[in-house]
Amino acid sequence: MCNLSAYGITFDLVGRNVLPNGFEYSMSANIGFCSWGELIYVRCAQHDAGSYVTVFSKCAFPLQLIAWGKHGRNIAQIRNALTAR
């Protein structure tokens, strides 16, 4: 469990992959009123000018057509938690 509940979010940690220049965390959000769940990926990597973080979210259920803005909220929650530290 990746517990960022102090920042208002709690996702289940699915896995951690080591990349050539960093790492990637895979998380999942539970099924809710607005969606059938999401998969959230946070990639952290080093670059010549410093480090960067990429966050993206996608539907866990492949036949879901409308996300109702849930991906944007997931990304905003991760971004807010990272900048609050």
The first five atom37 places (N, CA, C, CB, O) and aatype in JSON, in Angstrom:
{
  "aatype": [12, 4, 2, 10, 15, 0, 18, 7, 9, 16, 13, 3, 10, 19, 7, 1, 2, 19, 10, 14, 2, 7, 13, 6, 18, 15, 12, 15, 0, 2, 9, 7, 13, 4, 15, 17, 7, 6, 10, 9, 18, 19, 1, 4, 0, 5, 8, 3, 0, 7, 15, 18, 19, 16, 19, 13, 15, 11, 4, 0, 13, 14, 10, 5, 10, 9, 0, 17, 7, 11, 8, 7, 1, 2, 9, 0, 5, 9, 1, 2, 0, 10, 16, 0, 1],
  "atom_mask": [
    [1, 1, 1, 1, 1],
    [1, 1, 1, 1, 1],
    [1, 1, 1, 1, 1],
    [1, 1, 1, 1, 1],
    [1, 1, 1, 1, 1],
    [1, 1, 1, 1, 1],
    [1, 1, 1, 1, 1],
    [1, 1, 1, 0, 1],
    [1, 1, 1, 1, 1],
    [1, 1, 1, 1, 1],
    [1, 1, 1, 1, 1],
    [1, 1, 1, 1, 1],
    [1, 1, 1, 1, 1],
    [1, 1, 1, 1, 1],
    [1, 1, 1, 0, 1],
    [1, 1, 1, 1, 1],
    [1, 1, 1, 1, 1],
    [1, 1, 1, 1, 1],
    [1, 1, 1, 1, 1],
    [1, 1, 1, 1, 1],
    [1, 1, 1, 1, 1],
    [1, 1, 1, 0, 1],
    [1, 1, 1, 1, 1],
    [1, 1, 1, 1, 1],
    [1, 1, 1, 1, 1],
    [1, 1, 1, 1, 1],
    [1, 1, 1, 1, 1],
    [1, 1, 1, 1, 1],
    [1, 1, 1, 1, 1],
    [1, 1, 1, 1, 1],
    [1, 1, 1, 1, 1],
    [1, 1, 1, 0, 1],
    [1, 1, 1, 1, 1],
    [1, 1, 1, 1, 1],
    [1, 1, 1, 1, 1],
    [1, 1, 1, 1, 1],
    [1, 1, 1, 0, 1],
    [1, 1, 1, 1, 1],
    [1, 1, 1, 1, 1],
    [1, 1, 1, 1, 1],
    [1, 1, 1, 1, 1],
    [1, 1, 1, 1, 1],
    [1, 1, 1, 1, 1],
    [1, 1, 1, 1, 1],
    [1, 1, 1, 1, 1],
    [1, 1, 1, 1, 1],
    [1, 1, 1, 1, 1],
    [1, 1, 1, 1, 1],
    [1, 1, 1, 1, 1],
    [1, 1, 1, 0, 1],
    [1, 1, 1, 1, 1],
    [1, 1, 1, 1, 1],
    [1, 1, 1, 1, 1],
    [1, 1, 1, 1, 1],
    [1, 1, 1, 1, 1],
    [1, 1, 1, 1, 1],
    [1, 1, 1, 1, 1],
    [1, 1, 1, 1, 1],
    [1, 1, 1, 1, 1],
    [1, 1, 1, 1, 1],
    [1, 1, 1, 1, 1],
    [1, 1, 1, 1, 1],
    [1, 1, 1, 1, 1],
    [1, 1, 1, 1, 1],
    [1, 1, 1, 1, 1],
    [1, 1, 1, 1, 1],
    [1, 1, 1, 1, 1],
    [1, 1, 1, 1, 1],
    [1, 1, 1, 0, 1],
    [1, 1, 1, 1, 1],
    [1, 1, 1, 1, 1],
    [1, 1, 1, 0, 1],
    [1, 1, 1, 1, 1],
    [1, 1, 1, 1, 1],
    [1, 1, 1, 1, 1],
    [1, 1, 1, 1, 1],
    [1, 1, 1, 1, 1],
    [1, 1, 1, 1, 1],
    [1, 1, 1, 1, 1],
    [1, 1, 1, 1, 1],
    [1, 1, 1, 1, 1],
    [1, 1, 1, 1, 1],
    [1, 1, 1, 1, 1],
    [1, 1, 1, 1, 1],
    [1, 1, 1, 1, 1]
  ],
  "atom_positions": [
    [[0.85, -1.18, 0.0], [0.0, 0.0, 0.0], [0.89, 1.24, 0.0], [-0.96, 0.0, 1.22], [1.76, 1.39, 0.86]],
    [[0.67, 2.09, -0.95], [1.38, 3.36, -1.01], [0.5, 4.37, -0.29], [1.69, 3.81, -2.49], [-0.43, 4.92, -0.89]],
    [[0.78, 4.62, 0.96], [-0.12, 5.42, 1.78], [0.33, 6.87, 1.81], [-0.18, 4.86, 3.2], [1.29, 7.24, 2.49]],
    [[-0.39, 7.67, 1.07], [-0.2, 9.11, 1.1], [-1.46, 9.75, 1.68], [0.11, 9.68, -0.32], [-1.87, 10.83, 1.26]],
    [[-2.08, 9.06, 2.66], [-3.36, 9.5, 3.19], [-3.27, 10.87, 3.86], [-3.88, 8.49, 4.18], [-4.28, 11.57, 3.95]],
    [[-2.1, 11.26, 4.32], [-1.94, 12.6, 4.89], [-2.2, 13.65, 3.81], [-0.53, 12.77, 5.49], [-2.52, 14.8, 4.12]],
    [[-2.04, 13.26, 2.54], [-2.28, 14.17, 1.42], [-3.6, 13.87, 0.73], [-1.14, 14.08, 0.41], [-3.89, 14.43, -0.33]],
    [[-4.43, 12.99, 1.32], [-5.75, 12.72, 0.81], [-5.86, 11.61, -0.21], [0.0, 0.0, 0.0], [-6.9, 11.47, -0.85]],
    [[-4.8, 10.8, -0.4], [-4.87, 9.73, -1.39], [-4.31, 8.43, -0.82], [-4.11, 10.12, -2.66], [-3.4, 8.45, 0.01]],
    [[-4.85, 7.32, -1.26], [-4.34, 6.01, -0.92], [-4.51, 5.12, -2.15], [-5.06, 5.41, 0.33], [-5.63, 4.87, -2.58]],
    [[-3.41, 4.63, -2.7], [-3.42, 3.73, -3.84], [-2.75, 2.42, -3.41], [-2.7, 4.36, -5.07], [-1.91, 2.41, -2.52]],
    [[-3.13, 1.33, -4.07], [-2.47, 0.05, -3.83], [-1.24, -0.04, -4.72], [-3.44, -1.14, -4.11], [-1.33, 0.13, -5.93]],
    [[-0.1, -0.31, -4.11], [1.14, -0.43, -4.86], [1.15, -1.79, -5.56], [2.39, -0.27, -3.93], [1.07, -2.83, -4.9]],
    [[1.25, -1.78, -6.88], [1.23, -3.0, -7.67], [2.64, -3.51, -7.92], [0.51, -2.77, -9.0], [2.88, -4.72, -7.84]],
    [[3.56, -2.61, -8.22], [4.92, -3.06, -8.48], [5.89, -1.9, -8.6], [0.0, 0.0, 0.0], [5.5, -0.73, -8.65]],
    [[7.17, -2.26, -8.64], [8.23, -1.27, -8.81], [9.21, -1.84, -9.81], [8.93, -0.92, -7.45], [9.74, -2.94, -9.61]],
    [[9.46, -1.1, -10.87], [10.4, -1.53, -11.9], [11.6, -0.6, -11.9], [9.73, -1.54, -13.29], [11.47, 0.61, -11.75]],
    [[12.77, -1.19, -12.07], [13.99, -0.4, -12.18], [14.23, -0.11, -13.65], [15.22, -1.15, -11.55], [14.25, -1.02, -14.48]],
    [[14.41, 1.17, -13.98], [14.69, 1.62, -15.33], [16.18, 1.91, -15.45], [13.84, 2.87, -15.7], [16.85, 2.03, -14.43]],
    [[16.72, 2.03, -16.66], [18.15, 2.32, -16.81], [18.6, 3.59, -16.11], [18.5, 2.42, -18.26], [19.73, 3.67, -15.63]],
    [[17.73, 4.61, -16.04], [18.12, 5.87, -15.42], [17.19, 6.27, -14.28], [18.14, 6.97, -16.47], [17.14, 7.45, -13.91]],
    [[16.46, 5.32, -13.71], [15.54, 5.65, -12.61], [14.69, 4.46, -12.23], [0.0, 0.0, 0.0], [15.16, 3.32, -12.21]],
    [[13.41, 4.73, -11.92], [12.5, 3.66, -11.52], [11.07, 4.06, -11.85], [12.64, 3.34, -10.02], [10.79, 5.22, -12.15]],
    [[10.16, 3.07, -11.8], [8.74, 3.29, -12.07], [7.92, 2.56, -11.03], [8.36, 2.82, -13.5], [8.15, 1.38, -10.76]],
    [[6.96, 3.26, -10.44], [6.0, 2.65, -9.54], [4.69, 2.45, -10.28], [5.8, 3.52, -8.27], [4.25, 3.34, -11.01]],
    [[4.08, 1.29, -10.1], [2.76, 1.0, -10.65], [1.79, 0.92, -9.48], [2.75, -0.32, -11.5], [2.04, 0.2, -8.52]],
    [[0.69, 1.65, -9.58], [-0.31, 1.66, -8.52], [-1.68, 1.46, -9.12], [-0.26, 2.98, -7.71], [-1.86, 1.65, -10.33]],
    [[-2.65, 1.08, -8.31], [-4.01, 0.94, -8.78], [-4.95, 1.66, -7.83], [-4.4, -0.54, -8.92], [-4.74, 1.7, -6.62]],
    [[-6.0, 2.24, -8.43], [-7.05, 2.88, -7.66], [-8.26, 1.96, -7.66], [-7.42, 4.29, -8.24], [-8.52, 1.28, -8.65]],
    [[-8.98, 1.93, -6.58], [-10.11, 1.03, -6.45], [-11.28, 1.45, -7.32], [-10.55, 0.96, -5.01], [-11.36, 2.59, -7.79]],
    [[-12.18, 0.51, -7.52], [-13.41, 0.79, -8.24], [-14.22, 1.78, -7.42], [-14.22, -0.52, -8.51], [-14.34, 1.65, -6.2]],
    [[-14.78, 2.75, -8.11], [-15.58, 3.76, -7.43], [-16.8, 4.14, -8.24], [0.0, 0.0, 0.0], [-17.12, 3.5, -9.24]],
    [[-17.48, 5.17, -7.8], [-18.69, 5.63, -8.46], [-18.42, 6.11, -9.88], [-19.33, 6.73, -7.65], [-19.26, 5.94, -10.77]],
    [[-17.25, 6.71, -10.1], [-16.94, 7.3, -11.41], [-16.21, 6.36, -12.36], [-16.1, 8.51, -11.21], [-16.13, 6.66, -13.55]],
    [[-15.69, 5.23, -11.89], [-14.9, 4.38, -12.8], [-14.81, 2.96, -12.27], [-13.49, 4.97, -12.99], [-15.22, 2.66, -11.14]],
    [[-14.27, 2.09, -13.11], [-14.02, 0.7, -12.75], [-12.6, 0.51, -12.25], [-14.28, -0.21, -13.95], [-12.1, -0.61, -12.23]],
    [[-11.95, 1.57, -11.86], [-10.59, 1.51, -11.35], [-9.6, 2.03, -12.38], [0.0, 0.0, 0.0], [-9.88, 2.05, -13.58]],
    [[-8.45, 2.46, -11.9], [-7.42, 2.99, -12.77], [-6.07, 2.38, -12.42], [-7.36, 4.52, -12.67], [-5.85, 1.93, -11.3]],
    [[-5.19, 2.38, -13.39], [-3.79, 2.04, -13.19], [-3.0, 3.33, -13.29], [-3.29, 0.97, -14.23], [-3.14, 4.07, -14.27]],
    [[-2.18, 3.61, -12.29], [-1.42, 4.84, -12.23], [0.06, 4.48, -12.26], [-1.77, 5.67, -10.95], [0.51, 3.6, -11.52]],
    [[0.81, 5.16, -13.1], [2.24, 4.92, -13.24], [3.0, 6.2, -12.9], [2.6, 4.44, -14.68], [2.67, 7.28, -13.4]],
    [[4.0, 6.08, -12.05], [4.86, 7.21, -11.67], [6.28, 6.81, -12.04], [4.73, 7.56, -10.14], [6.85, 5.89, -11.45]],
    [[6.85, 7.52, -13.01], [8.22, 7.25, -13.45], [9.12, 8.38, -12.99], [8.3, 7.1, -15.0], [8.83, 9.55, -13.22]],
    [[10.21, 8.01, -12.33], [11.2, 8.96, -11.86], [12.52, 8.63, -12.55], [11.35, 8.93, -10.29], [12.96, 7.48, -12.53]],
    [[13.13, 9.62, -13.16], [14.37, 9.36, -13.9], [15.32, 10.54, -13.78], [14.05, 9.07, -15.38], [14.92, 11.66, -13.5]],
    [[16.58, 10.25, -14.01], [17.62, 11.26, -14.01], [17.86, 11.75, -15.43], [18.93, 10.71, -13.39], [17.77, 10.99, -16.39]],
    [[18.17, 13.03, -15.54], [18.48, 13.65, -16.83], [19.7, 14.51, -16.62], [17.27, 14.48, -17.39], [20.05, 14.83, -15.48]],
    [[20.36, 14.9, -17.69], [21.55, 15.75, -17.55], [21.26, 17.03, -16.8], [22.11, 16.08, -18.92], [22.1, 17.52, -16.04]],
    [[20.07, 17.58, -17.0], [19.7, 18.84, -16.35], [19.1, 18.64, -14.96], [18.72, 19.6, -17.22], [18.78, 19.62, -14.29]],
    [[18.95, 17.4, -14.51], [18.36, 17.12, -13.2], [17.5, 15.87, -13.27], [0.0, 0.0, 0.0], [17.75, 14.98, -14.08]],
    [[16.51, 15.81, -12.43], [15.6, 14.67, -12.44], [14.2, 15.12, -12.83], [15.59, 13.97, -11.06], [13.87, 16.3, -12.73]],
    [[13.39, 14.17, -13.26], [12.01, 14.49, -13.63], [11.1, 13.34, -13.24], [11.9, 14.79, -15.13], [11.53, 12.2, -13.1]],
    [[9.82, 13.67, -13.06], [8.8, 12.71, -12.68], [7.69, 12.79, -13.71], [8.26, 12.98, -11.23], [7.21, 13.87, -14.05]],
    [[7.28, 11.62, -14.22], [6.16, 11.54, -15.15], [5.07, 10.71, -14.5], [6.61, 10.92, -16.52], [5.33, 9.61, -14.01]],
    [[3.85, 11.22, -14.48], [2.71, 10.52, -13.89], [1.64, 10.38, -14.97], [2.16, 11.28, -12.64], [1.28, 11.35, -15.63]],
    [[1.12, 9.16, -15.14], [-0.03, 9.0, -16.02], [-0.96, 7.94, -15.47], [0.42, 8.64, -17.44], [-0.55, 7.05, -14.71]],
    [[-2.22, 8.04, -15.87], [-3.28, 7.2, -15.36], [-4.08, 6.67, -16.55], [-4.19, 7.98, -14.37], [-4.32, 7.38, -17.52]],
    [[-4.49, 5.4, -16.46], [-5.34, 4.83, -17.51], [-6.36, 3.91, -16.87], [-4.48, 4.06, -18.57], [-6.2, 3.47, -15.74]],
    [[-7.42, 3.62, -17.61], [-8.5, 2.77, -17.11], [-8.01, 1.34, -16.91], [-9.69, 2.8, -18.07], [-7.31, 0.8, -17.76]],
    [[-8.38, 0.74, -15.8], [-8.03, -0.66, -15.55], [-8.93, -1.6, -16.35], [-8.13, -0.97, -14.04], [-8.49, -2.68, -16.75]],
    [[-10.15, -1.2, -16.57], [-11.1, -2.0, -17.34], [-11.03, -1.56, -18.8], [-12.55, -1.86, -16.78], [-11.38, -0.42, -19.1]],
    [[-10.58, -2.42, -19.7], [-10.31, -2.0, -21.08], [-11.53, -1.54, -21.86], [-9.68, -3.11, -21.81], [-11.37, -0.82, -22.85]],
    [[-12.74, -1.92, -21.46], [-13.94, -1.52, -22.2], [-14.6, -0.26, -21.67], [-14.93, -2.64, -22.18], [-15.65, 0.14, -22.17]],
    [[-14.0, 0.36, -20.67], [-14.56, 1.6, -20.12], [-14.35, 2.72, -21.13], [-13.9, 1.95, -18.75], [-13.23, 2.94, -21.59]],
    [[-15.42, 3.42, -21.48], [-15.36, 4.46, -22.5], [-15.18, 5.86, -21.94], [-16.6, 4.42, -23.33], [-14.54, 6.69, -22.58]],
    [[-15.72, 6.12, -20.77], [-15.68, 7.47, -20.2], [-15.01, 7.4, -18.83], [-17.11, 8.08, -20.09], [-15.36, 6.55, -18.01]],
    [[-14.07, 8.28, -18.59], [-13.35, 8.28, -17.3], [-13.89, 9.34, -16.35], [-11.86, 8.51, -17.54], [-13.53, 9.33, -15.17]],
    [[-14.74, 10.25, -16.81], [-15.36, 11.27, -15.97], [-14.34, 12.13, -15.23], [-16.27, 10.62, -14.97], [-14.62, 12.59, -14.13]],
    [[-13.18, 12.36, -15.81], [-12.16, 13.22, -15.21], [-11.34, 12.57, -14.12], [0.0, 0.0, 0.0], [-10.55, 13.24, -13.45]],
    [[-11.5, 11.28, -13.92], [-10.8, 10.59, -12.83], [-9.29, 10.57, -13.04], [-11.31, 9.17, -12.69], [-8.54, 10.66, -12.06]],
    [[-8.82, 10.44, -14.28], [-7.38, 10.41, -14.55], [-6.73, 11.73, -14.16], [-7.11, 10.1, -16.03], [-5.65, 11.76, -13.56]],
    [[-7.38, 12.81, -14.51], [-6.85, 14.12, -14.14], [-6.79, 14.31, -12.63], [0.0, 0.0, 0.0], [-5.83, 14.89, -12.12]],
    [[-7.79, 13.82, -11.92], [-7.78, 13.91, -10.45], [-6.68, 13.04, -9.86], [-9.15, 13.5, -9.88], [-6.03, 13.45, -8.9]],
    [[-6.47, 11.84, -10.42], [-5.38, 10.98, -9.92], [-4.03, 11.66, -10.08], [-5.38, 9.63, -10.65], [-3.22, 11.69, -9.15]],
    [[-3.8, 12.22, -11.26], [-2.53, 12.89, -11.54], [-2.36, 14.11, -10.64], [-2.44, 13.31, -13.02], [-1.27, 14.35, -10.12]],
    [[-3.42, 14.87, -10.45], [-3.35, 16.05, -9.58], [-3.04, 15.66, -8.14], [-4.66, 16.85, -9.64], [-2.29, 16.34, -7.45]],
    [[-3.63, 14.56, -7.67], [-3.37, 14.11, -6.3], [-1.92, 13.7, -6.11], [-4.29, 12.95, -5.94], [-1.31, 14.04, -5.09]],
    [[-1.36, 12.99, -7.07], [0.05, 12.59, -6.99], [0.94, 13.83, -7.04], [0.42, 11.62, -8.13], [1.87, 13.96, -6.25]],
    [[0.66, 14.73, -7.97], [1.45, 15.96, -8.1], [1.4, 16.78, -6.82], [0.96, 16.8, -9.28], [2.44, 17.26, -6.36]],
    [[0.23, 16.94, -6.24], [0.09, 17.71, -5.0], [0.85, 17.05, -3.85], [-1.39, 17.87, -4.63], [1.46, 17.73, -3.03]],
    [[0.81, 15.72, -3.78], [1.52, 15.02, -2.71], [3.03, 15.18, -2.88], [1.14, 13.52, -2.7], [3.75, 15.34, -1.89]],
    [[3.51, 15.13, -4.11], [4.95, 15.28, -4.34], [5.44, 16.7, -4.06], [5.3, 14.9, -5.77], [6.54, 16.88, -3.54]],
    [[4.64, 17.7, -4.4], [5.07, 19.08, -4.18], [4.88, 19.51, -2.72], [4.3, 20.03, -5.1], [5.49, 20.49, -2.29]],
    [[4.06, 18.8, -1.95], [3.85, 19.16, -0.55], [4.99, 18.72, 0.34], [2.56, 18.56, -0.05], [5.13, 19.22, 1.46]],
    [[5.82, 17.81, -0.13], [6.9, 17.28, 0.69], [8.07, 18.2, 0.75], [7.34, 15.96, 0.19], [9.07, 17.89, 1.4]]
  ]
}
